[in-house]
Amino acid sequence: MPQDAGVANCCYEAAMTQLVQVALAEDIAEAEELQTILNQAGIVSELEPAVDHHPRATEDTPQKVLVPEESLEAAQHAIEALTDPDELVSDA
């Protein structure tokens, strides 16, 4: 195996970071608010539709807020710290 192959393999694995769901937003606006909170905390995030939908119906579509797996705990703390507890939806 060439010496560079190990370096390339290392970088490829780093680029393939597992994303996990940190929150479920009711719509794009809420998802973008959460994404702003995470960005302010220095945490990279991505949005993904939580359900199949018509391409023109994106505004009302629930969104998954995804973060790198190693940032999950920090992301949860950032959202809890910067979100009004009354705004959080209970699972109960």
N, CA, C and O atoms as CSV, one atom per row, in Angstrom:
chain,resi,resn,atom,element,x,y,z
A,1,MET,N,N,0.853,-1.175,0.000
A,1,MET,CA,C,0.000,0.000,0.000
A,1,MET,C,C,0.896,1.233,0.000
A,1,MET,O,O,1.826,1.310,0.803
A,2,PRO,N,N,0.637,2.206,-0.886
A,2,PRO,CA,C,1.434,3.424,-0.917
A,2,PRO,C,C,1.269,4.199,0.383
A,2,PRO,O,O,0.238,4.106,1.049
A,3,GLN,N,N,2.294,4.961,0.733
A,3,GLN,CA,C,2.283,5.709,1.983
A,3,GLN,C,C,1.113,6.710,2.024
A,3,GLN,O,O,0.514,6.912,3.080
A,4,ASP,N,N,0.790,7.326,0.900
A,4,ASP,CA,C,-0.277,8.311,0.859
A,4,ASP,C,C,-1.663,7.688,1.063
A,4,ASP,O,O,-2.602,8.397,1.425
A,5,ALA,N,N,-1.806,6.395,0.840
A,5,ALA,CA,C,-3.116,5.751,0.952
A,5,ALA,C,C,-3.659,5.844,2.372
A,5,ALA,O,O,-4.860,6.044,2.550
A,6,GLY,N,N,-2.813,5.705,3.384
A,6,GLY,CA,C,-3.247,5.816,4.773
A,6,GLY,C,C,-3.745,7.211,5.088
A,6,GLY,O,O,-4.749,7.363,5.784
A,7,VAL,N,N,-3.069,8.227,4.593
A,7,VAL,CA,C,-3.475,9.608,4.813
A,7,VAL,C,C,-4.821,9.869,4.144
A,7,VAL,O,O,-5.707,10.479,4.742
A,8,ALA,N,N,-4.973,9.410,2.911
A,8,ALA,CA,C,-6.226,9.609,2.186
A,8,ALA,C,C,-7.364,8.899,2.907
A,8,ALA,O,O,-8.461,9.445,3.022
A,9,ASN,N,N,-7.115,7.695,3.389
A,9,ASN,CA,C,-8.124,6.931,4.103
A,9,ASN,C,C,-8.543,7.659,5.369
A,9,ASN,O,O,-9.733,7.718,5.681
A,10,CYS,N,N,-7.590,8.210,6.100
A,10,CYS,CA,C,-7.858,8.951,7.329
A,10,CYS,C,C,-8.759,10.146,7.032
A,10,CYS,O,O,-9.747,10.364,7.733
A,11,CYS,N,N,-8.433,10.909,6.014
A,11,CYS,CA,C,-9.206,12.108,5.670
A,11,CYS,C,C,-10.601,11.742,5.182
A,11,CYS,O,O,-11.567,12.450,5.469
A,12,TYR,N,N,-10.711,10.644,4.448
A,12,TYR,CA,C,-12.012,10.196,3.952
A,12,TYR,C,C,-12.918,9.839,5.134
A,12,TYR,O,O,-14.093,10.208,5.148
A,13,GLU,N,N,-12.380,9.128,6.120
A,13,GLU,CA,C,-13.167,8.739,7.285
A,13,GLU,C,C,-13.610,9.962,8.065
A,13,GLU,O,O,-14.738,9.994,8.556
A,14,ALA,N,N,-12.757,10.972,8.194
A,14,ALA,CA,C,-13.111,12.192,8.911
A,14,ALA,C,C,-14.240,12.929,8.189
A,14,ALA,O,O,-15.103,13.529,8.830
A,15,ALA,N,N,-14.232,12.884,6.874
A,15,ALA,CA,C,-15.259,13.565,6.094
A,15,ALA,C,C,-16.599,12.842,6.192
A,15,ALA,O,O,-17.640,13.432,5.904
A,16,MET,N,N,-16.586,11.596,6.587
A,16,MET,CA,C,-17.804,10.806,6.666
A,16,MET,C,C,-18.385,10.812,8.090
A,16,MET,O,O,-18.857,9.780,8.566
A,17,THR,N,N,-18.353,11.947,8.757
A,17,THR,CA,C,-18.856,12.063,10.120
A,17,THR,C,C,-20.340,11.712,10.153
A,17,THR,O,O,-21.121,12.173,9.321
A,18,GLN,N,N,-20.706,10.901,11.113
A,18,GLN,CA,C,-22.095,10.483,11.291
A,18,GLN,C,C,-22.917,11.640,11.840
A,18,GLN,O,O,-22.559,12.222,12.863
A,19,LEU,N,N,-24.016,11.979,11.171
A,19,LEU,CA,C,-24.918,13.006,11.666
A,19,LEU,C,C,-26.045,12.343,12.440
A,19,LEU,O,O,-26.549,11.291,12.048
A,20,VAL,N,N,-26.435,12.970,13.546
A,20,VAL,CA,C,-27.520,12.460,14.375
A,20,VAL,C,C,-28.543,13.566,14.595
A,20,VAL,O,O,-28.217,14.751,14.519
A,21,GLN,N,N,-29.768,13.172,14.868
A,21,GLN,CA,C,-30.836,14.147,15.066
A,21,GLN,C,C,-30.779,14.699,16.479
A,21,GLN,O,O,-30.785,13.944,17.451
A,22,VAL,N,N,-30.722,16.028,16.588
A,22,VAL,CA,C,-30.727,16.682,17.897
A,22,VAL,C,C,-32.098,17.264,18.212
A,22,VAL,O,O,-32.447,17.438,19.380
A,23,ALA,N,N,-32.875,17.564,17.178
A,23,ALA,CA,C,-34.200,18.147,17.398
A,23,ALA,C,C,-35.096,17.888,16.196
A,23,ALA,O,O,-34.630,17.553,15.106
A,24,LEU,N,N,-36.399,18.052,16.426
A,24,LEU,CA,C,-37.384,17.975,15.361
A,24,LEU,C,C,-38.156,19.284,15.392
A,24,LEU,O,O,-38.825,19.599,16.377
A,25,ALA,N,N,-38.060,20.033,14.320
A,25,ALA,CA,C,-38.741,21.323,14.222
A,25,ALA,C,C,-40.048,21.149,13.474
A,25,ALA,O,O,-40.154,20.321,12.569
A,26,GLU,N,N,-41.045,21.937,13.858
A,26,GLU,CA,C,-42.357,21.833,13.218
A,26,GLU,C,C,-42.357,22.332,11.782
A,26,GLU,O,O,-43.155,21.878,10.962
A,27,ASP,N,N,-41.445,23.284,11.474
A,27,ASP,CA,C,-41.392,23.850,10.128
A,27,ASP,C,C,-40.004,24.424,9.856
A,27,ASP,O,O,-39.130,24.395,10.722
A,28,ILE,N,N,-39.811,24.942,8.652
A,28,ILE,CA,C,-38.520,25.489,8.246
A,28,ILE,C,C,-38.096,26.645,9.154
A,28,ILE,O,O,-36.933,26.727,9.549
A,29,ALA,N,N,-39.030,27.535,9.486
A,29,ALA,CA,C,-38.697,28.707,10.308
A,29,ALA,C,C,-38.138,28.283,11.663
A,29,ALA,O,O,-37.125,28.822,12.111
A,30,GLU,N,N,-38.784,27.327,12.316
A,30,GLU,CA,C,-38.307,26.846,13.609
A,30,GLU,C,C,-36.956,26.143,13.456
A,30,GLU,O,O,-36.067,26.308,14.290
A,31,ALA,N,N,-36.810,25.363,12.389
A,31,ALA,CA,C,-35.548,24.657,12.142
A,31,ALA,C,C,-34.407,25.651,11.951
A,31,ALA,O,O,-33.305,25.444,12.460
A,32,GLU,N,N,-34.674,26.736,11.210
A,32,GLU,CA,C,-33.637,27.746,10.993
A,32,GLU,C,C,-33.294,28.482,12.279
A,32,GLU,O,O,-32.141,28.873,12.467
A,33,GLU,N,N,-34.270,28.685,13.179
A,33,GLU,CA,C,-33.989,29.290,14.482
A,33,GLU,C,C,-33.042,28.393,15.285
A,33,GLU,O,O,-32.080,28.870,15.888
A,34,LEU,N,N,-33.329,27.091,15.282
A,34,LEU,CA,C,-32.463,26.146,15.994
A,34,LEU,C,C,-31.075,26.109,15.362
A,34,LEU,O,O,-30.068,26.030,16.065
A,35,GLN,N,N,-31.030,26.167,14.044
A,35,GLN,CA,C,-29.753,26.156,13.343
A,35,GLN,C,C,-28.941,27.408,13.709
A,35,GLN,O,O,-27.720,27.325,13.848
A,36,THR,N,N,-29.591,28.548,13.864
A,36,THR,CA,C,-28.910,29.777,14.271
A,36,THR,C,C,-28.334,29.636,15.678
A,36,THR,O,O,-27.200,30.043,15.930
A,37,ILE,N,N,-29.112,29.060,16.595
A,37,ILE,CA,C,-28.633,28.831,17.964
A,37,ILE,C,C,-27.387,27.953,17.933
A,37,ILE,O,O,-26.400,28.247,18.608
A,38,LEU,N,N,-27.431,26.881,17.156
A,38,LEU,CA,C,-26.292,25.969,17.069
A,38,LEU,C,C,-25.086,26.663,16.446
A,38,LEU,O,O,-23.957,26.478,16.900
A,39,ASN,N,N,-25.322,27.456,15.417
A,39,ASN,CA,C,-24.241,28.179,14.753
A,39,ASN,C,C,-23.571,29.136,15.736
A,39,ASN,O,O,-22.345,29.242,15.753
A,40,GLN,N,N,-24.362,29.835,16.553
A,40,GLN,CA,C,-23.813,30.751,17.554
A,40,GLN,C,C,-22.964,30.016,18.582
A,40,GLN,O,O,-22.043,30.591,19.162
A,41,ALA,N,N,-23.278,28.741,18.806
A,41,ALA,CA,C,-22.511,27.916,19.742
A,41,ALA,C,C,-21.321,27.238,19.054
A,41,ALA,O,O,-20.585,26.478,19.684
A,42,GLY,N,N,-21.140,27.516,17.767
A,42,GLY,CA,C,-20.021,26.937,17.035
A,42,GLY,C,C,-20.247,25.502,16.595
A,42,GLY,O,O,-19.292,24.763,16.352
A,43,ILE,N,N,-21.505,25.109,16.495
A,43,ILE,CA,C,-21.847,23.731,16.118
A,43,ILE,C,C,-22.452,23.728,14.720
A,43,ILE,O,O,-23.438,24.415,14.457
A,44,VAL,N,N,-21.851,22.951,13.833
A,44,VAL,CA,C,-22.340,22.815,12.459
A,44,VAL,C,C,-23.598,21.957,12.484
A,44,VAL,O,O,-23.667,20.966,13.211
A,45,SER,N,N,-24.592,22.342,11.686
A,45,SER,CA,C,-25.822,21.553,11.630
A,45,SER,C,C,-26.363,21.534,10.209
A,45,SER,O,O,-26.013,22.366,9.372
A,46,GLU,N,N,-27.223,20.563,9.969
A,46,GLU,CA,C,-27.893,20.431,8.676
A,46,GLU,C,C,-29.370,20.188,8.923
A,46,GLU,O,O,-29.759,19.670,9.969
A,47,LEU,N,N,-30.180,20.564,7.960
A,47,LEU,CA,C,-31.616,20.315,8.034
A,47,LEU,C,C,-31.988,19.254,7.018
A,47,LEU,O,O,-31.394,19.160,5.943
A,48,GLU,N,N,-32.990,18.452,7.380
A,48,GLU,CA,C,-33.468,17.394,6.490
A,48,GLU,C,C,-34.963,17.230,6.728
A,48,GLU,O,O,-35.400,17.188,7.878
A,49,PRO,N,N,-35.757,17.136,5.662
A,49,PRO,CA,C,-37.196,16.929,5.861
A,49,PRO,C,C,-37.448,15.662,6.686
A,49,PRO,O,O,-36.810,14.631,6.472
A,50,ALA,N,N,-38.381,15.757,7.622
A,50,ALA,CA,C,-38.684,14.615,8.483
A,50,ALA,C,C,-39.700,13.669,7.851
A,50,ALA,O,O,-39.841,12.521,8.272
A,51,VAL,N,N,-40.402,14.164,6.837
A,51,VAL,CA,C,-41.415,13.353,6.162
A,51,VAL,C,C,-41.313,13.582,4.664
A,51,VAL,O,O,-40.765,14.592,4.223
A,52,ASP,N,N,-41.836,12.656,3.883
A,52,ASP,CA,C,-41.915,12.864,2.445
A,52,ASP,C,C,-42.930,13.976,2.194
A,52,ASP,O,O,-43.963,14.050,2.860
A,53,HIS,N,N,-42.625,14.833,1.231
A,53,HIS,CA,C,-43.506,15.961,0.967
A,53,HIS,C,C,-43.411,16.390,-0.488
A,53,HIS,O,O,-42.480,16.024,-1.205
A,54,HIS,N,N,-44.372,17.155,-0.894
A,54,HIS,CA,C,-44.353,17.735,-2.231
A,54,HIS,C,C,-43.273,18.816,-2.246
A,54,HIS,O,O,-43.170,19.571,-1.280
A,55,PRO,N,N,-42.468,18.920,-3.296
A,55,PRO,CA,C,-41.370,19.890,-3.329
A,55,PRO,C,C,-41.782,21.334,-3.066
A,55,PRO,O,O,-40.977,22.114,-2.558
A,56,ARG,N,N,-43.007,21.704,-3.395
A,56,ARG,CA,C,-43.453,23.083,-3.169
A,56,ARG,C,C,-44.082,23.262,-1.800
A,56,ARG,O,O,-44.520,24.368,-1.484
A,57,ALA,N,N,-44.147,22.241,-0.981
A,57,ALA,CA,C,-44.781,22.327,0.332
A,57,ALA,C,C,-43.753,22.342,1.459
A,57,ALA,O,O,-44.027,21.842,2.550
A,58,THR,N,N,-42.586,22.905,1.211
A,58,THR,CA,C,-41.503,22.835,2.197
A,58,THR,C,C,-41.742,23.683,3.443
A,58,THR,O,O,-41.230,23.338,4.509
A,59,GLU,N,N,-42.490,24.766,3.355
A,59,GLU,CA,C,-42.671,25.651,4.505
A,59,GLU,C,C,-43.363,24.967,5.675
A,59,GLU,O,O,-43.068,25.287,6.827
A,60,ASP,N,N,-44.257,24.054,5.418
A,60,ASP,CA,C,-45.014,23.418,6.488
A,60,ASP,C,C,-44.486,22.034,6.851
A,60,ASP,O,O,-45.120,21.306,7.614
A,61,THR,N,N,-43.356,21.678,6.320
A,61,THR,CA,C,-42.819,20.346,6.528
A,61,THR,C,C,-41.951,20.287,7.783
A,61,THR,O,O,-41.042,21.103,7.938
A,62,PRO,N,N,-42.216,19.334,8.684
A,62,PRO,CA,C,-41.327,19.172,9.834
A,62,PRO,C,C,-39.903,18.895,9.355
A,62,PRO,O,O,-39.693,18.241,8.334
A,63,GLN,N,N,-38.936,19.403,10.108
A,63,GLN,CA,C,-37.529,19.275,9.732
A,63,GLN,C,C,-36.729,18.620,10.843
A,63,GLN,O,O,-36.904,18.942,12.018
A,64,LYS,N,N,-35.854,17.705,10.472
A,64,LYS,CA,C,-34.886,17.151,11.408
A,64,LYS,C,C,-33.704,18.112,11.457
A,64,LYS,O,O,-33.234,18.578,10.419
A,65,VAL,N,N,-33.227,18.407,12.658
A,65,VAL,CA,C,-32.015,19.202,12.818
A,65,VAL,C,C,-30.917,18.206,13.177
A,65,VAL,O,O,-30.969,17.552,14.219
A,66,LEU,N,N,-29.921,18.103,12.298
A,66,LEU,CA,C,-28.857,17.108,12.436
A,66,LEU,C,C,-27.535,17.775,12.792
A,66,LEU,O,O,-27.216,18.857,12.300
A,67,VAL,N,N,-26.769,17.109,13.658
A,67,VAL,CA,C,-25.439,17.587,14.045
A,67,VAL,C,C,-24.476,16.407,14.025
A,67,VAL,O,O,-24.906,15.255,14.076
A,68,PRO,N,N,-23.167,16.686,13.950
A,68,PRO,CA,C,-22.207,15.589,14.055
A,68,PRO,C,C,-22.383,14.863,15.393
A,68,PRO,O,O,-22.641,15.489,16.422
A,69,GLU,N,N,-22.242,13.553,15.361
A,69,GLU,CA,C,-22.475,12.736,16.557
A,69,GLU,C,C,-21.670,13.219,17.761
A,69,GLU,O,O,-22.166,13.215,18.888
A,70,GLU,N,N,-20.426,13.634,17.519
A,70,GLU,CA,C,-19.585,14.078,18.637
A,70,GLU,C,C,-20.017,15.430,19.211
A,70,GLU,O,O,-19.534,15.830,20.270
A,71,SER,N,N,-20.917,16.135,18.527
A,71,SER,CA,C,-21.410,17.435,18.999
A,71,SER,C,C,-22.805,17.347,19.610
A,71,SER,O,O,-23.370,18.367,20.005
A,72,LEU,N,N,-23.366,16.147,19.693
A,72,LEU,CA,C,-24.751,15.980,20.129
A,72,LEU,C,C,-25.007,16.580,21.509
A,72,LEU,O,O,-25.941,17.364,21.673
A,73,GLU,N,N,-24.204,16.229,22.491
A,73,GLU,CA,C,-24.431,16.714,23.853
A,73,GLU,C,C,-24.300,18.231,23.934
A,73,GLU,O,O,-25.119,18.887,24.577
A,74,ALA,N,N,-23.288,18.794,23.293
A,74,ALA,CA,C,-23.107,20.245,23.279
A,74,ALA,C,C,-24.284,20.926,22.587
A,74,ALA,O,O,-24.726,21.991,23.017
A,75,ALA,N,N,-24.788,20.320,21.527
A,75,ALA,CA,C,-25.921,20.884,20.799
A,75,ALA,C,C,-27.178,20.882,21.667
A,75,ALA,O,O,-27.931,21.856,21.680
A,76,GLN,N,N,-27.399,19.791,22.387
A,76,GLN,CA,C,-28.557,19.719,23.283
A,76,GLN,C,C,-28.474,20.813,24.344
A,76,GLN,O,O,-29.471,21.475,24.632
A,77,HIS,N,N,-27.292,21.006,24.926
A,77,HIS,CA,C,-27.106,22.035,25.949
A,77,HIS,C,C,-27.327,23.430,25.366
A,77,HIS,O,O,-27.961,24.272,26.003
A,78,ALA,N,N,-26.813,23.682,24.163
A,78,ALA,CA,C,-26.966,24.993,23.522
A,78,ALA,C,C,-28.436,25.300,23.273
A,78,ALA,O,O,-28.893,26.414,23.529
A,79,ILE,N,N,-29.175,24.317,22.775
A,79,ILE,CA,C,-30.600,24.521,22.497
A,79,ILE,C,C,-31.362,24.766,23.795
A,79,ILE,O,O,-32.197,25.668,23.865
A,80,GLU,N,N,-31.075,23.962,24.828
A,80,GLU,CA,C,-31.754,24.127,26.114
A,80,GLU,C,C,-31.445,25.479,26.734
A,80,GLU,O,O,-32.332,26.116,27.302
A,81,ALA,N,N,-30.200,25.927,26.634
A,81,ALA,CA,C,-29.779,27.182,27.255
A,81,ALA,C,C,-30.371,28.401,26.549
A,81,ALA,O,O,-30.625,29.420,27.191
A,82,LEU,N,N,-30.591,28.311,25.248
A,82,LEU,CA,C,-31.028,29.480,24.485
A,82,LEU,C,C,-32.469,29.397,23.997
A,82,LEU,O,O,-32.888,30.186,23.150
A,83,THR,N,N,-33.222,28.450,24.527
A,83,THR,CA,C,-34.615,28.285,24.134
A,83,THR,C,C,-35.484,28.487,25.365
A,83,THR,O,O,-35.175,27.968,26.437
A,84,ASP,N,N,-36.557,29.232,25.217
A,84,ASP,CA,C,-37.531,29.431,26.291
A,84,ASP,C,C,-38.183,28.088,26.594
A,84,ASP,O,O,-38.703,27.444,25.682
A,85,PRO,N,N,-38.167,27.641,27.872
A,85,PRO,CA,C,-38.747,26.329,28.194
A,85,PRO,C,C,-40.207,26.200,27.750
A,85,PRO,O,O,-40.662,25.096,27.449
A,86,ASP,N,N,-40.950,27.325,27.704
A,86,ASP,CA,C,-42.350,27.267,27.271
A,86,ASP,C,C,-42.482,26.942,25.795
A,86,ASP,O,O,-43.530,26.473,25.351
A,87,GLU,N,N,-41.410,27.194,25.021
A,87,GLU,CA,C,-41.453,26.934,23.586
A,87,GLU,C,C,-41.170,25.480,23.252
A,87,GLU,O,O,-41.517,25.009,22.168
A,88,LEU,N,N,-40.540,24.768,24.179
A,88,LEU,CA,C,-40.190,23.375,23.915
A,88,LEU,C,C,-41.452,22.513,23.944
A,88,LEU,O,O,-42.321,22.682,24.800
A,89,VAL,N,N,-41.530,21.590,22.994
A,89,VAL,CA,C,-42.665,20.683,22.927
A,89,VAL,C,C,-42.350,19.450,23.759
A,89,VAL,O,O,-41.304,18.826,23.579
A,90,SER,N,N,-43.230,19.105,24.646
A,90,SER,CA,C,-43.033,17.949,25.517
A,90,SER,C,C,-43.370,16.675,24.768
A,90,SER,O,O,-44.269,16.654,23.928
A,91,ASP,N,N,-42.642,15.611,25.080
A,91,ASP,CA,C,-42.932,14.302,24.490
A,91,ASP,C,C,-44.042,13.586,25.252
A,91,ASP,O,O,-44.554,12.562,24.799
A,92,ALA,N,N,-44.414,14.132,26.419
A,92,ALA,CA,C,-45.411,13.472,27.275
A,92,ALA,C,C,-46.807,13.564,26.708
A,92,ALA,O,O,-47.753,13.058,27.312
